[in-house]
Amino acid sequence: MIRFNQLCKWYKTRSGRNYVFRDLMLDLPMDKSIGVIGRNGAGKSTLIRMIGGAEMPNSGTIESPLRISWPLGLQGGVQGSMSGRENARFIARIHGIRDTRLMENRVDDFAEIGQYFDEPMKTYSSGMRARVMLGITVALDFDFDVLLIDEITAVGDAAFRAKGEKMLKEKFSATKVIMVNHSLDQLKKFCEAGLLINNGSLSYFDNIDDAIAVYNS
């Protein structure tokens, strides 16, 4: 379970505070993989980053006894001025791995971006960034209860997407995932339950089809 307790997240704007979430109270069961659904700007990536500890709420807490991964995605969780290799090394070290060379090599082999693996990620195309983040995800040998995935299955050519989906399905067989993806079809491939974000509130659905139906309505 992941518990949101009086959670508030806001950003400063010229007109004052812009609240993404206000006083969230929810116990999120983690017996199923969960697809996060909401319109653009609803706070899907912000929620993933807070659950993973890459971003802090302004007030309130997120509590869980589970082992949760660093957020892995196109919108956050990596440092653009660092290379793909350096980001892989950083994420490995966050999770206590000192000798990161094996993981770096596995990500390099999976991503298939050649010399760009040692260039800053801010110079990458969205497809190259997705390749590296997918590589990091499948290379993680840590014993997580929950993997946090943000959009990394959404881009890339058909052959690479098929390769990534196969590897992710194998990995998700041993853990649960909280996934953000603009493609509802992608969410249905990997997730059984849904979490709908609407006007700063969260609604949990035990069946992702029900969450999608409410979102579409």
N, C-alpha and C positions, 0 to 999 in steps of 0.2 A: 504494500500500500504506500502511496505518496499522499501526504496530508498538506493541504494549503490552509493556513491558519491566519485569517485577517490580513491576507496578502494585498499589498498595494504597490503598483508600479506606475510612475509618472515621469514625464520629461518636461523640462522647462521650455516654454515658448515665449514669444514676445507678449502674448496675451495672457500668460499665466501658465499654470500647470495643465498639461494634457495627460489625462489619466488613461492608461492602457487597461489596467485592472484596478478595481477598488473593492477592498474588503472581501476578497475571495475566501469562501469557506467550502472546502470539498475534500472528501476522502476518495482518492482515485485508486480503485482496485487494479492490481497488476497481474491478474491471472490470465490475461489475454494481451496480445499486442494491440496498440491503440493508434489509430489514425487521427491526427489533429486537423480539423476542418474549420474554415472561416474565410471571410473575404480578405482581399489585399489590405494590409494595414491593421488587421484585427488584433495582432499580437502573437501570432503563431510562433515565429522565430524567437521573439522575446521570451515567451513561456519556456521554450526548449532551453534557451541559454540560462534562464534562472534555475530550472530543474537541475541542469548540469553544473551550476556554480560558476559559469562564465560571466554572469551578470547578476547583480544583487537587487532584491526588491528594495523599495524605499521604506517600507515597513511591513511587519508581519513575517511569517516564516514558512519555509517548505521543509517538511520533516519526513524522513523515511529510514527504515532500517536496511533498505536494499542497497546493493552496490550498483551505482549508476555511472555510466560512462561520461566522459567529456563530450559536449555537443559536437557532432560531426556534420558539417554542412557548408553550403555555399554562402550563407548569409552571416555566419559567425563561427567562433570556435577556432579560427586560425588567424595568424598574423601575416598580413599581406607583404610586409617588408622582408619576411623570412622566406626562404626557398621551400619547396615541397619536402625536401629531405629534412630541413631544419624543423618544419612543423611536425613531421612524423616523429622526429627525435623528441621534440617538446612534449607531444601527447603521450609518448611512451614513458617519459620521465615523470609526468604528472601521476601516472599510475604505478610508479615505483620501479620501473625497469632501468637499470643503470647501463647495461651493455645493450645499446639500441641498434647495433649494426645489422643484426638479422632482420629486424622489423623494417629498417630503412631499405634494405635490399629487396625484401618482399614487396614493399610498396612500389619501388622503382620498377620491378619486373611486371607488376600488375598494371600500373598506370600506362606504361609504354609511351612516355613522352620524351625519351632520350635526354639530351643535355639540358632541357628545360627543367628537369627535376631539381637542378641546382641553381635555378634562377628564381628571383622573388615571385611569390604567388600573385602579387598585384599585377604582374605582367601577363598572367595566364588568361586565356579565353575561358568562358564558362565551362566548356567541354573539358579542357585540360584540368581545371580546378576540380570538376566532378570526378575525373579519373583518379586524381591524387587522393581525394577524400574517400572515394570508394575503396581505393587501395589500402588506406589506413584502417578503414572499417573492417575489411576482411582479414587484414594482417593482425588485428588485435587478438592476442592469445590470452587476454585477461579474463578472469572468471566473473563477468558481469551478470547481474540479474536483469538489468535494463540497458539497452542501447538507445541513444538519442540520435535520430537521423533527420536532417533538415535539407530536403530538396536534392540530395546527391544522386538520386535515381532518375532525375527529370530530364537530363541532357545527355548528349553524346550520340554517336552513330548507333545504328540498330545492332550491329554485331557486339559492340562494347556493352550496350544496355542488356543484351541477352546474357553476356558473360557475367556482368555485375549482378543481375537478378538471380542467376543460378548460384553464385557464391553467397549472396545474401540469404537466400532461402535455406541453404545448408547451415549458415551461421545462426539464423533465427530459430532453427529447430531446437537449439540448446539454450535460448534466452528469449526474453520479451523485448519488444521495441516500442518506442514512442516515436512516430514518424510524422513529419510535415511534408506534404507534397501537393502542388497545385493540381496534379492529375488524380482525380478520384479513382480512376481505374488502377493506377499504381497503388493507391492506398488499399484498395480491395484485394490486391494481390498479396499484400504482406500483413494486413491487419484484420482482426475479427471485431474489435470494438471501436467506438468513435468518441471523440471529445470535440464538441462544437463550441467555438468561441463566437459570441454574439453580443455586441455592445458592452464589452468588458466583463461578461459573465461566462462561466463554464458550465456546460451540460454534458454529462456522461451518458453514453448509450451502450448497452451490452452488445448490441448488434450494429456494425458499421453501416449497414443498409438503412437502418432507422435514422441514424445521424445524417446520412446523405439526403434522405427524403425530407427531413426537417430543413436542412440547409437549402435545398432546391426550392422549397415552398416559400 
